[in-house]
Amino acid sequence: MGNEEMKRFTTANFLNFALGFLGLQFAWQMRIILSAPVTEGLGASPFIYGLIWLAGPFTGMVVQPLIGVLSDNTKSRFGRRRPYLLGGALITALALWAFPNSAGISDFISKIGHFNMPAWGGLLIAAIMIWIIDACINIAQGPYRALVPDVVPKEQHSVANSYISLSIGLGSVIAAATAPVLKYVFDIQMSIPAQFIMAALAFSLAMTWTCMTIKEKSSINTEITEDKTEKQSFAQSLKEFFLLSPEVAKICTMQFFTWIGMMCMMIFFTNFAIHTVYGVPDLTKLTAAVQDTFMQTQVTATNYSSICFAIFNFICFVIAVPIGLLASKFGNKKVHIISLISMAIAYIGMALFRTNPIAVASFMALSGIGWASVCALPFAMLSKYIKAGTEGSVMGIFNIFIAGPQVFVCTLVAWIINNSVIHSGEFINYHYEYSFYIGAVCLLLSALITNIIKEDPV
């Protein structure tokens, strides 16, 4: 669709457009906050937990770029992107239901197959479900980002990405806060399986609404030209991506270090809250009787983690649109540098005041400023280099520099934590705060790289 054919988005258009991303965040939040208690309950050590998290980067590096190219070349009466948005959401919803029930599914397989699953069978099922969840969220997420240049006028791209950032913040706040609010206000403890069912419903229903209300140009009868932007292979798309501009390489490097920092927090914060802030030891090596004595503290710590993520995302929600407006006035680069530095300071604060729940929650709030910027401004910086017809492939390739850094966190950072053991009598624990020191260094490097990106005057 040519830019001259695009109508300017109204506030209602932006809200309809962003609602699907709000639902998507329910899936991500349950995946981020609650995967640690589920897998640890099935016997996962910090290193095994990190390896399970490899699902995210591998599916992100493989699925999003390929789906991006496929969606660019899809011909359908429903448009290029919407089939992937809806299909990814529905399959994710099924896997979200199955993940917290992995032990029961393992037992069921044993009964119908008349053989005994190994002791780690439940953990294996959980790992498979994580891979399906991550793959299918990526199937929806890549084409979703590509919808911005597809249907939104170029001069509104920063605002569109800010609305996505707003919906990321709001969706994450609601998803993370629901269980703690029910507990502290109504004294109802929402079970982990119930929280995953909530996420499944939110994702599928919200994405359905967006697909119904956003009009994407039908591509079933679209004339296909011989232009090289049409029907190109993934290899061609990858080659052209790095020829877009010298600044693209800088933006990608910035993203690489940013997402090492982001994932140091997202992967390990719940374990940090349980084992460092609240002092619960590693329960996988203790008897069931001893585990029971720590169960209530673990539930309290898990609720605390959810509250912290809610605060973190509430700040993102509050300043998401102002971040876009400030970027329009002062430039993406300046606003993003300040945001990254604020997040690095927050990480160092959490590591230093790690046994103080109020201090940790306050620093999580500060880091929400950086999160609002990370969700919007790098995509706004990149969008001006995208050629018509390659939106999906460009956003998919760009996701490699979001997903790739996670491999570093899931392996090396997880290994460092796994080998940083704290002995206290019969109990052992780990230095989860090390992930925040590593993350802070990477965020500061990202800010330095952002400073050398050339940006047109506002």
N, C-alpha and C positions, 0 to 999 in steps of 0.2 A: 504494500500500500504506500503510495507516494506520500511525502510529508504534506503536500498541498491538499491531499484528500482527507487528512485527519482533522477531526473536529477537536477543539480544545476540551479537555476534561473538566467537568464540574466537580464540586466536592462530592456529590452523590456518586459520580462515576469513579472517583478515586476510592471511595469507601467500598463500593461493590468489587472493584479490582483487587483491593487489599484483603478482603475478607477470607479468601482462600488461604492466603499466607498466615492469617490468624489461626485458622484451623490446623495448618501444617505445623505451627509452633507447639500445639498441644502434643503432637507426636514427638517432636524433638525434645520437649521438656521432660516427658515421661522417660524417654530414652536416656537423657542426660542425668536426671536426678535419681531415678529408681533402678537403673540397670546394675549399679554397684550392690545395693542390698539383695537383689534377686540372685545375681551370680555368686556373691560371697556366700549366700545361704546354700548354694549348691556346691561350695568347696573351692571357689576360685581364689588364688593368691593375687597380690597386686600385679605380678608379672603376667599371670594368666588373664587377669582382667584387662590388662593393657593389650594383650594379643587379641582378645575378643573385640576390643575397640578398633582393631585394624579393619573391621568391616566398613567403617565409615570412610577412611581414606581410599581403600581399594575400590569400593563401589563409586566413590566420588570421582576418582581419576579415570575410571573405565566407563561407568554408566553415563555420567553427565555429558562428557564429550561426544560419545556415540549417539546418545539420544538427541543431543543438540543438532548433530548433522542429520539424523533421521527426521527430526521435526522440521528442519529447514526444507527438506525435500518431500515432506508428506503432502499428498493431495487428498483432501477429504471435504465433504460437504460441511463438516463441523469446524474446518480450519486446520491450521498446522499444529497448534500447540494444545488445544483443548483435549484431544483424545489421550494425550500423555498425562495431562493434569488429573483427569478423572480416573484413568486406569491406575495410575500410581497411588492415588488416594485410597481407592477401594481395596487394593491388595495389601497396602500398609495396614489398613483397618483390621483385616483378618490376622495378620502377624502380630499386631499389638495385643489382640485378645489372647493369642497363643503363648506369647513370651512368658508372662508370669505364671502360666500353667504348665511350664515345661516339665516339671517333675511328674505331674499327673499324666501328661501325654506320654512320657517315657514308660510309666507303669502300664498305661493302656496298650502301648505297642507290645510290651512284654506279654500281656494277657492274650491279645488276639493272635500273636505270633507264636505262642507257646514256647518262649525262650526268655531267659533272664537278661535284661539289659544290664550293661556294666554299671558299677557304682556311679560313674561319671556320665551316665546316659542323660540325666536331666540337664547337666551342664552343656552337653553336646547339642541337645534340642534347643536350649536357650541361645547358644552361639549361632545356630542355623537361623533362628528367628530374628536375631539381631542383624544378620547379614541380609535377610529378606526386607526387614524394616528399612535399613539404610539404603539398600538398592532401590526400593520403590519410592522412598521419599526423594531420592535423587532423580528418579524418572520424572517426578512432578516438578521438582524445584528448578532444574535447568531450563526447561521450556517456559516456566513461569517468569523467570528473569528476562527471557527473550521476548516476552509479551510487551515489555516496556517500549523498546524501539519499534515493535510491530504496530502498536495501536495508540501510543501516546506521542503527541507532537514533540519535536526535539527540544523546544524551549521549556518543556515541562518535565523533562527527564529527571532532573534533580528532585523536583517535588514528588514525582511518582515514586522514586526510590525512597524518599523520606516517608511516604505513606506506607510503603512496605516495611520500613524500619519501625514505624508507629505500630503496625499490626503485629510485627514480631514482638515488640515490647508488650503490647496489651494481651496478645494471646499467651505469651509466656507468663505474665502476671497472673492471669486467671487460672491457667493450668497449674502453676506452682502453688498458688495461694489457696486453692479450693480445699485440699485436705487439712492444712493447718487451721484455716478459719473454721471449718466444721468441728475440729477438735477443740479449739480454744473458746469458741463462741457457743457451740451447741453440745460440746462433750461427745461428739460422734467421731470415732476414728475410722476414716475411710480406708479400706483395705487397698493394698497395692494392686491386685487384679481389678478392683473397681476403678481405680485411677486410670489404668490402661484402657478399660472399656470406655470411659469418659473421653479419652484422647481419640479413640477409634471413631466414635460418633462425631466428635467435633471436626475432625479432619475430613471425613467423607461428606458430611452435610455442608460445611463451609465451602469446600471446593466445588461441590455441585452448584451452589448458589453463584459463585463467581463464573463458572462455565456457562450458566444460564443467562447471566446479566451482561457479560462483556461480549460485545460483537466483534468477532474476529472475521476478517475477510475470508470467505469460502475459497479454498484452493483447488476444488475438484475440477473446475473448468478454466483455471488460470492458464494463460498462455505462457509456455516455458520458452524462454529465449536461449540463444546459444552463449549468452554471457557466461563468463567463468564463475560467477557467483552462484550459478544454478547447478544442481546435481553434482557438486564436487565431492570427492572422496574425503575421508577423514584426514589422510596424509596431506592432501592439497589444502584443506582447511588449516591444518597445523602449520604448514609452511607459510601460508598467507598471513596467519595470525602474527607471526614474529616479524613479518615485513610491514605491518601496519604503520609503525612509527618507532623510532628509538625510545620514546617515552613509555611504550607498552612494556618493554623489558624491565624498566624501572618500577612500573606499577606492579608487575608480577612479582618482582623481588620483594617489594614492600609487603605484598600480600603474604608471601611465603613466611617472613619473619613475624608478621602480625598474627598469623594463625598458629604458629608454634606457641606464641604467648596465649592466644585465646584458648587453645585446647589444653594447655597446662592447667588452666582453671576448670574448664568444663568437664574434663575427664575425671579429675581427682578431687573436686571440691566436696562432693558428698562424703567420700572416704575421709577427707580432711576434717569435715565437720564431726563425723562419727568418732574417728580414732584420735584426732589431735585436739579439737576444741572440747569434746566431751570425754575424751580419754578412754573410750571403749577399746579393749585390746583385740588382737586378731582372734576371732572366734572359731576359725576353721580348724584349729588344732586343739580345741578344748572339748571336754565331754558335754553331752547334752544338758546335764544338770548344771554345770558351770555356765554354759551359754544362757540358760534360762535366767540366771541372776543379772545378766546384762541386757536382757531383751527390752525392758521398759526404757532404759537409757538409750538404747539404739533407736527405738521408735521416736523418742523425744528428739534425738539428734537428727534423724531423717526429716522430721517435721521442721526442725530448725534450718536444715539445708534448703528445704522447699521455700521457707520464708525468705532466706537470703537470696535465692534465685528470683523470688517474686519482687523483692526490693530492687535488685539488680535490673530486672526487666521493666519495673515501674519507672525508674529513672530514664531508661531508654524510651519508654512510651511518652513520657512527659516532654522530653526535649527532642524527639525524633523530627517533628516538623520544624521547630526552631533551628535545628542543626542544618536542615536544607535551606532555610531562609538566610541564615548566617553565611552559608557557603555561597549562596547566590550573590551576597553583598561583598564578602571579603575574599572569596575564592575557596575551592575545595581543599587546597593544599594547607593553608594556614590553619583552618578549623580542624583538619584531621591531625596535624602535628600536635596541637594542644590536647586533643582528645586522647591520643596515644600516650602522651606523657602522663596525663592524669590517671590512666589505667595502670601504668607502670608503678606510679607512686602508691596506688591502692594495693597492688600485689605485695610490695615491700612491707606495707603496713600490716596486711593480713599475716604475713610470715613472722613479723616481729612481735605482734600482739596476739599470737595464735591461740592462747588459752582464754581469751576474753571474748565471749560471745557478742557483746554489744559493739566492741571495737571492730571485730571481723564483719559484722553486719553493716556497720557504717562504711567500711572500706569497700564492701561489695556495692554499696550505693554509689560511691565515687567511681568505681570501675564501669558503672552503667553508662556514664558519659562517653567513654571510649567505645562501648558496645553500640550505641546509637550511631556513632560515626562509622564504625566498621561495617555496619549493616547497609550503609547508603553511599558514602562518599567515594570509596574505591570504584564502585560500579558507575557512578556518575563520571569519574575521571576517565574510565575506559570507554564509556558509551560514545564519545565524540569520534573515536577511531573506528567504529563499526561500520562496515559497508552494508548497504541494503541487500537483503537476501542471505546474510551470513550471521544473523543475530544469534540463533540457537547454537551454532558451532562455536562462535566466539565466546559466548557465556559458558559453554561446556568446557572449552579449553581453559578458560580463566579459572574454572573451578579446580583444575589440577593444582593450582597454586594456593588453594584453600585446603584441598584434601591431602595433598602430598606432605605438608608439614606434620600432619597427624601421625604419619608413620614414625617420624622421629620421636614424637611424644609417647606413642603406644609401645614403642620398643625401648629406646635408650632411656627416656625419663622414667618409664615404668621399671626398667631394670635397676636404675639408680635407687629408686624408692625401695624396691624389693630387697636390695642389698644394704640398705641403711636401717638396720634393725635396732630397736630400743628394747633392752631386756629389763624386766621388772619382776623379779621373783619367777614364778611359774608362767607369767604372762609375757608376751612380746608385742611390740607395736612397730610402726615405721615412721620415718621422717617425711610425712606428706608435704610439709611446708617447703621442701626443696623444690617442688614443682613451681611454686610462686617466685622463688628467686630466679630460676631459669626463665620463666615467662616474662619477668620484668626486664631482664637483659634483652630478650628478643624484641619486646615492644619498643624499647629505646633505640635499638638498631633500626627498627621499622620507621620510627620518627625521623632518624637521620637520613634514611633513604628517601623518604617523602620529601625532605627538604631540597633534594637535587632534581626532583621532577619539574620539568618546565611546564608552566601553565599560562595560558593566555590571560592578559589583564581582564579584570571583571568589567 
